[in-house]
């Protein structure tokens, strides 16, 4: 993704935050966005596991 696209997405993200937002609020939003994008890329590249298999692996119901 070109840097200009990231910069524009960052501007949009900042504009959506309430006026009384903190740096922590901004960092959280960036982290969430980054995590979603990474998860989406992993899913498209078939780098995921079925929930059933993970639950079984960790002994969860």
C-alpha positions in Angstrom: 0.0 0.0 0.0 1.5 3.4 -1.0 2.3 5.8 1.9 -0.1 8.4 0.6 -3.0 5.9 1.1 -1.9 5.2 4.6 -1.6 8.9 5.4 -5.1 9.5 4.0 -6.5 6.6 6.0 -4.8 8.0 9.2 -6.4 11.4 8.5 -9.8 9.8 8.2 -9.2 7.8 11.4 -8.2 11.0 13.3 -11.1 12.9 12.0 -13.5 10.2 13.3 -12.2 10.5 16.9 -14.0 12.7 19.4 -12.4 16.0 20.2 -11.4 14.9 23.7 -9.5 11.8 22.5 -6.1 11.0 24.0 -3.0 9.7 22.4 -3.9 6.3 23.9 -7.3 6.5 22.1 -5.5 7.1 18.8 -3.0 4.4 19.4 -5.8 1.9 20.2 -7.6 2.8 17.0 -4.5 2.3 15.0 -3.8 -1.0 16.7 -7.3 -2.3 16.1 -7.2 -1.2 12.4 -3.8 -2.8 11.9 -4.9 -6.1 13.6 -8.0 -6.3 11.4 -6.0 -5.7 8.2 -3.4 -8.3 9.2 -6.2 -10.8 10.1 -7.9 -10.1 6.8 -4.6 -10.7 4.9 -4.0 -13.9 6.8 -7.5 -15.1 6.0 -7.1 -14.4 2.3 -3.7 -16.2 2.3 -5.2 -19.2 4.1 -3.0 -18.7 7.2 -5.8 -19.4 9.6 -7.0 -22.3 11.7 -10.5 -23.5 12.4 -11.9 -22.5 15.8 -12.8 -26.1 16.6 -9.2 -27.2 16.2 -7.8 -24.4 18.3 -10.3 -25.1 21.1 -9.4 -28.7 21.0 -5.7 -27.9 21.1 -6.1 -25.9 24.2 -8.7 -28.1 25.9 -11.6 -25.6 25.6 -15.2 -26.5 25.0 
